[in-house]
Amino acid sequence: MTRPTTARSNWAGYYAAGEGRDVRDLVVRGAAATAAPGRALDLGCGDGTETAWLLERGWRVWALDVTPEAMPLVRAKAEAARAGDRLDTVVADLATAALPAADLVLACASLPFVEPGAFDGAWSRVRAALRPGGVLAVNLFGTNDSWADAETGVDGMTFQARAEVEELLAGLHVVELTETEWDGPSGRGPKHWHRFDVVAHA
Ligand SMILES: C[S@@+](CC[C@H](N)C(=O)[O-])C[C@H]1O[C@@H](n2cnc3c(N)ncnc32)[C@H](O)[C@@H]1O
């Protein structure tokens, strides 16, 4: 059987299925750890729900996603918030994209979709984008996740054990490192989830 791969993910279908969804709590916790609204990067912004939340609170947002279908959704939400002038959209792959400096770097459930061979480079650029005192708010996926399974997993994704996550955060002031495991639905059917939520200061 051919293993699924992130390269064939139906992200446009994922956005449609999530239409009207709640904002991810990670952006709320990340923004709460910042001093004041400045410039935020929303990496793997998807449908733009978190970008819109930030725009509504006075942030300038640089929203990046590899899926071009995300951008009309992000722009529509920014226009609805009358904040289109504070939004930049970029279609690019986190595996190679150059990132501008920012006060908040948000990546909700997107960095795990960077392939293992490109992850370290992407992570270095994410960290380098943090201004002094800037806040990193990201999800990483753990090695117990169903998608990490050698037999049944998804190709092209990156997973970390807790010790590896701690190593990735070396030198940052960690405000939150929450590790959660649960069984639940996904866009690819029921699965075991293993996720880290990170909020950290440069
Ligand atoms: C699970 S969705 C999360 C979207 C949004 N952040 C959210 O919380 O709903 C993953 C997003 O990452 C994007 N993505 C996947 N691989 C990527 C890559 N290599 N570079 C940039 N974006 C990527 C997908 O297009 C998708 O929008």
The ligand as a MOL file (V3000), in Angstrom:
LIG
                    3D

  0  0  0     0  0            999 V3000
M  V30 BEGIN CTAB
M  V30 COUNTS 27 29 0 0 0
M  V30 BEGIN ATOM
M  V30 1 C -2.9000 21.6530 9.8870 0
M  V30 2 S -2.8950 23.0500 8.8610 0 CHG=1
M  V30 3 C -2.8680 24.3530 10.0590 0
M  V30 4 C -3.3780 25.6500 9.4940 0
M  V30 5 C -3.6090 26.7330 10.5400 0
M  V30 6 N -2.3610 27.1860 11.1120 0
M  V30 7 C -4.5300 26.2050 11.6040 0
M  V30 8 O -4.1470 26.1870 12.7730 0
M  V30 9 O -5.6390 25.7890 11.2350 0 CHG=-1
M  V30 10 C -1.2440 23.0790 8.2300 0
M  V30 11 C -0.9590 24.2610 7.3070 0
M  V30 12 O 0.4320 24.2660 7.0220 0
M  V30 13 C 0.6000 24.4800 5.6430 0
M  V30 14 N 1.8650 23.8300 5.2800 0
M  V30 15 C 2.1200 22.5090 5.1930 0
M  V30 16 N 3.3900 22.2970 4.8300 0
M  V30 17 C 3.9570 23.5300 4.7130 0
M  V30 18 C 5.2580 23.9890 4.3520 0
M  V30 19 N 6.2330 23.1200 4.0670 0
M  V30 20 N 5.4760 25.3160 4.2920 0
M  V30 21 C 4.4820 26.1980 4.5780 0
M  V30 22 N 3.2370 25.8250 4.9250 0
M  V30 23 C 2.9780 24.5070 4.9960 0
M  V30 24 C -0.6100 23.8670 4.9800 0
M  V30 25 O -0.8320 24.4260 3.7030 0
M  V30 26 C -1.6940 24.1870 5.9910 0
M  V30 27 O -2.2940 25.4220 5.7270 0
M  V30 END ATOM
M  V30 BEGIN BOND
M  V30 1 1 1 2
M  V30 2 1 2 3
M  V30 3 1 2 10
M  V30 4 1 3 4
M  V30 5 1 4 5
M  V30 6 1 5 6
M  V30 7 1 5 7
M  V30 8 2 7 8
M  V30 9 1 7 9
M  V30 10 1 10 11
M  V30 11 1 11 12
M  V30 12 1 11 26
M  V30 13 1 12 13
M  V30 14 1 13 14
M  V30 15 1 13 24
M  V30 16 1 14 15
M  V30 17 1 14 23
M  V30 18 2 15 16
M  V30 19 1 16 17
M  V30 20 1 17 18
M  V30 21 2 17 23
M  V30 22 1 18 19
M  V30 23 2 18 20
M  V30 24 1 20 21
M  V30 25 2 21 22
M  V30 26 1 22 23
M  V30 27 1 24 25
M  V30 28 1 24 26
M  V30 29 1 26 27
M  V30 END BOND
M  V30 END CTAB
M  END
